[in-house]
Amino acid sequence: MTALDDLAHGTSGVVLHDWSQGGQSWSSLPDRGLDTSKPDETTLQEWERWKEHDTHYRGYPLPTYQLLGELGRPDAVKRWFLQIPHFKLPEEERGPGMTGAMRFVHLYAIIGFTEGTVYEIDNAESYGHTKAEVAECLALAFLHAPSGMGFFHQREAILARMEAYREPPKPPQYAPGWAPDPGFLEAGLDFSTMTMLPGELEKIEGWYERVAGEVPRWVRLFGKHRPNLLKSYRNRFENTVRVMPKQMLPALLLHWEAVRGHEDGIREAVLLAKGFGMTKAETVNPVCWAMLYGAHGCISNVERAAGDIFDRDDW
């Protein structure tokens, strides 16, 4: 295939898909104008159809795909399109309102991908999430990476998009059992002071033993050497998720930990997911989506860190 025409794609002036008219999710789209049954054969006319399709869907052809076409490797894009549908949970295992858009609002806010964050806020609006839920998702990203580069550079773009946010006509629908439950996060601490009071460390450790089945190493270390830092963090942990289902906390945390390959964090997130009432299929889902940025190696990290948990008969 010859090199294709250049794509002008600056970061300003991007017109995103008008989600007010509804639309299919990214992972549900069909062949996008390409004949994926013939991955090694791509005509210029076929590639132009894809560009028109992507422009209609997102407002511009995705630069990643466009570059591969220009380099003479549209076959890599076609085979990627064949893989995409398999990231989704099977219909019989999937409840409504899974965390797709929010998962990437959370990730893109952390890593500083402005266009992606705005695009996924569009998706969150389309899927029926409330403005308060999106704001809470961003607050959760701040909890998981308070010094991440994301917010520093994204403030104006996120604020402009959130100011234009349209509330859904009805609340979003979630999978069975997914619901807000702020009290579930409480360990019984006195947050009128950030000093760890007698008996409070035992309450924190008891919460982890009850919910996760084990106490994370970092909790034990801080409990011994920096108890006030542990308590001040716990104040944030217990008070960030208020309007979203409580399961969003471990689901989003697991996706982030899997992307960055942090094995202790992965184990903690999987244990929390189980303890928060997520099914095994729901817990594997954010692990699968982590492959988009962590490649297949990050999945091996998950198996090393938490394979024994997924294999338990009581789950």
N, C-alpha and C positions, 0 to 999 in steps of 0.2 A: 504494500500500500504506500502510495506517495505521501509526502508530508502534507498535512491539511493546512488550511488557512489559519492565520493567527487569530487568537481570541483576545480582545481587549477586556481586561477584567480587573479594574482598579477596585480598591476596597471602599471607595465612596461611590454614591449614586446607585447602589445595588437596589433593584426592585424585587422584593421577595414575593413569593407566591401569595395570592390573596386567599388566605384560609377562611375568610368569611363566607366563601362559596363552598366550603367543605373540600374534601379531597382525601386521597389515599395516603397512608403513611409510607415513609421511604421504603420500608422493608416489604410492603405489600404491592409495590408497583410491578407491572408486567415487564415485558422485555425492553421497554423504553425506546422503541423504534428500531432496535437491533435484532437481527436474526441470530439468536443465541444457539440455535441448533447447528450453526456452522461457525464455530468460534474462530477458525483459522481463515475465514473468508469474509472480508468486509469491504464493501464498495464505498466510494466517496459519497454517493447518494444516500446510502444507508447511514453513514456517519452524520450527514447533514440532518437526517430525520431525527437522530438521537439529539443533536444540538437543539433542534426545534422543540422536541419533547421536554428536554431539561430546562430550556428557557421558559416554556409554559408552566412547568411545575415549580421551579425555584426562582426564576427571574434571570438566570444566566447559566450557561453550561459549566458544570463543576470543573474548575481548573485542573484537578488531579486527573480526571478522565481525559480531558482535552489534551493534556501534555502527553499522556501515553499514546493517544492517537497520532499526535504530531511526530512522535518518535517512531512511528510505525509498529506499535504494539497494541492495537485495539483488541487483539485476542485476549490480553490480560484483563481488559475491562469486561469483555463478554463473560469470561469464566468467573469473574467476581460477581457479576449479576446473577449467574447461576447459583452461586453460594449464598447470596443474601437471604433468600426466603427461609433458609434453614437455621438462621439465628433465632427465629421466632419459636415460641412454645407451640406445640401441637394444639389445635383448637380444643380438644377434649381436656387439656390440662391448663388452659388459660382462662382466667376470669376477666371481666371487663376492667378497664382502667389501670392496666399495668403501667409500669413506670418509665416507658420509653422516652418521652420528651423530657421528663424531669431528670432522668438519668444523665442526659447529655447537657441540660442546663447546668446541673451540678458539676460535671466534669469540665465543661468548657469554661465555666466561671473560674475554676481552680487554675487551669492551665493558660488562661488568657487568650482564648480563641474568640475574639469579639464577634465576628460574623456568625460563627457557630452558635454562640450563646443567644444572639438575637433571633436567629433562625429557629432554634429550639423553643424560645419563648413564643414565637409564632405557632409552633406545633402544640405547645401546651395550651394556648388559647383555643386552637382548633379542637383539641381533644376534650375541652370542657373544664380544664383546671381553673380554679379561681385565681385572682390576682394575689390574694393572700397566700395561697399555696406556693405560687412561684416565688414570692418574696421569702417565704419560709425555706424553700429549696436553696435559694441563694444564701440565706443565713446558715443553713446546714453546711454549704460549701465553705463558708467562713469558719465554722466550727472545725471542719476536717482539715483545713489548710489556711490558718489565719494570716500567714505571711506569704501566701501564694501570690504569684505575679498577676493573677487574673483581674482582681478588682481595681488595681491601681490604674490600669489602662482602659478598663471597660466602663467606667462610671457613667460617662455621658451617653454612650450608646444604650446601655441598659436602662438608664433613667428615662431616656426619650421613648424607648419602646414600652416601658411599663406605664408611662403616662398615657399612652394610647391604648392600653389594654382594655378589652371589652369583657365584662363579666359574662359567664355562661348563663343561659336561661334557666338551667337547672343544675344542681350539684353534680359533680362527676361521680361515676359509678366505679366501685372498686371490687376486687375479688372478694369472695365470702371471707369474713373474719377481718378484713382490712378496715380499720377505723381508727380515728383519733383516740388516744388514751393517755393523756399526760400523766395521770397518776401512776401508770405502770412504770414510769421511769424513776419514780421517787424512791430514794433509799432511806428517807427519814432524817435528813440533816437539817441543822439550824443555819439557814443562810443569812441570818441577821449579822453574822460575823463570818469572816473568811478564815478564822482560826479553827483548826481541827479540834473539836471538843472531845473529852473522854467518851469512849464508846462509839464514836462516829466512824472510825476506820473499820471497825468490826461490822458496822452497818453497810458500808460500801462493799467490803469483801463478801458479806452475806448476800447482797443483791446479785453480785456476779455469780456466786455459787448457786443461788436459786434459779437465776435466769439462764446463765450460760453453762453452768456445770463446773466451771473452773475460774480461778482468778487470774487475769492477765499478769504477766511478769512486771509490766510497767507500773501496775497498781501496787504490787507488793514493794517495788523499789521506792516509789514516791511515798508510800505509806510509812516506810522506815526513815527515809532521809529528807523528804520534802512534803510533809503531810498537808501543809497549807496550800501548796500548789495543786496537789491532788484535789483538795476540796474546792478550790476556786474553779478548777476545770469541771468538776462534777456539777457545780452550779450552772455552768453553760450547758452541759450535757443534758441535764434534766429539764431545761427551760427553753430549748430551741424549737423542738417539734411540738406544736400546739394544735394546728388545724389540719395537717396532713395525717394520714394513718401512721401509727407508730412504726409499722413495718418498713416505711420509707427510710428510716434511719439506718437499719442494718443493710437494706438493699443498696442504697446509694454508697454507703461506706464500703461494702464488699466490692462493688464495681471499681471504685477508686483504688482500693488496696490491691486488687488484682491487676489493674492497669500498671501500677507502679511496682508490682512484684514484691510487695512487703509481706513476707510469709507470716510473721506473728500477727500482723494486722488482718491478714486474710483469715487466719484461724479464729481470731476474736470475732470478726464480722460474721463468719459462718455460724459460730456458736450462738451469737446474738440473734441471727435470723431464725434459727431453730427455736430458740427460747421465746422469740417474739411471735411465734405462731406461723411462720412462713413454711410452706410445703417444700419438699426437696426440689421439686420441679421449679418452683418460684425462686429458689435460692441458686440453682444452677444457671438460671436465666441471666443475671447480671455478670456471671463468670463468662458465659459465652460472648456477651457483648464486649467484654474487656479485650477480646481478641482483636477488635478493630484497631486498638492502639498499642496493645502489648504483644501482638502476634501470638503464635502458638506456644512460645516459651512461657508466657505468663500463665497458661493453663497448667503447665507442669508444676509451676510454683503452687498453684491452688491444690493440686493433688498431693504434693509433699506436705503442705501445711494442714490440709483438712480432709484428705481422702478417707481417713479413718472415721471421720464424723459422717460423711456421706454414706459410708458403708454400714452404719449402725442399723440394727433391726428395729429399733424403737422410733425410727423416723420414716 
